[in-house]
Amino acid sequence: MKAYTEKEVNDKLDKFEGWEFEDNAIHTAFEFENFKEAFSAMTRIAFEAEKMQHHPDWHNVYNTLNITLSTHDADGVTDKDFELAKVIDELLG
């Protein structure tokens, strides 16, 4: 799978609210009411990511969740990342 160029990534990101391209990956963050809500969101994402065999890099502190997506095998952002970003947006949007 071939990674997109920076321009291609930024063009595709026009369809994704709240996502940014930096350091060869796409990033977003969510804030929830509390830790339980954040962890629940992570669990929902985890089930979908496992089905897709594509897993996010993420960081959770109390009620915040920061998500980074890139395809390590391709050393950049690919269709897999945009597919998972779409699923995340649908789950949490």
C-alpha positions in Angstrom: 0.0 0.0 0.0 1.4 3.4 -1.0 1.4 6.4 1.3 -0.2 9.6 0.1 1.8 12.7 -0.4 1.3 15.7 1.9 -0.9 17.4 -0.6 -3.0 14.3 -1.2 -3.5 13.9 2.6 -4.5 17.6 3.0 -6.9 17.4 0.1 -8.6 14.3 1.6 -8.7 15.9 5.1 -11.1 18.5 3.7 -13.8 15.9 4.2 -12.8 15.3 7.9 -13.6 17.9 10.5 -11.1 18.1 13.4 -8.3 16.1 11.8 -4.9 17.5 11.0 -1.8 16.3 9.2 1.5 16.5 11.0 4.6 14.3 11.4 3.5 12.0 8.6 0.3 11.1 10.3 -3.3 12.4 10.8 -4.3 13.5 14.3 -7.5 14.4 16.2 -8.6 14.8 19.8 -11.9 14.3 21.7 -13.0 15.5 25.1 -15.6 13.6 27.0 -17.6 14.3 30.2 -15.4 11.9 32.3 -12.9 9.0 32.1 -15.7 6.4 31.8 -17.0 8.1 28.6 -13.5 8.4 27.1 -12.8 4.7 27.9 -16.1 3.7 26.4 -15.3 5.5 23.2 -11.9 3.8 23.1 -13.6 0.4 23.5 -16.0 1.1 20.6 -13.1 2.2 18.4 -11.0 -0.8 19.5 -13.6 -3.3 18.2 -13.8 -1.6 14.8 -10.0 -1.2 14.5 -9.6 -4.9 15.3 -12.1 -5.8 12.5 -10.1 -3.7 10.1 -6.7 -5.0 11.4 -5.6 -1.4 11.6 -4.9 0.1 15.0 -4.6 3.7 16.2 -1.8 5.2 18.2 -3.7 6.9 21.0 -3.2 8.6 24.3 -5.9 9.0 27.0 -5.7 11.1 30.1 -8.9 11.3 32.2 -11.5 12.7 29.8 -9.4 13.4 26.7 -8.5 11.1 23.9 -5.8 12.0 21.3 -5.7 9.8 18.2 -2.9 9.4 15.7 -3.3 7.4 12.5 -0.6 6.3 10.1 0.3 3.1 8.3 3.6 2.0 9.6 4.2 -0.5 6.8 3.8 2.3 4.2 5.6 4.9 6.4 2.8 7.4 6.0 -0.9 7.9 5.6 -2.9 5.5 3.4 -6.5 4.6 2.7 -6.5 2.5 5.8 -6.0 5.6 7.9 -8.8 7.5 6.2 -11.1 4.4 6.5 -10.5 4.2 10.3 -10.8 8.0 10.7 -14.2 7.8 9.0 -15.3 5.0 11.4 -14.1 7.0 14.4 -16.0 10.0 13.2 -19.1 7.9 12.7 -18.8 6.3 16.2 -18.1 9.6 18.0 -19.7 12.2 15.8 
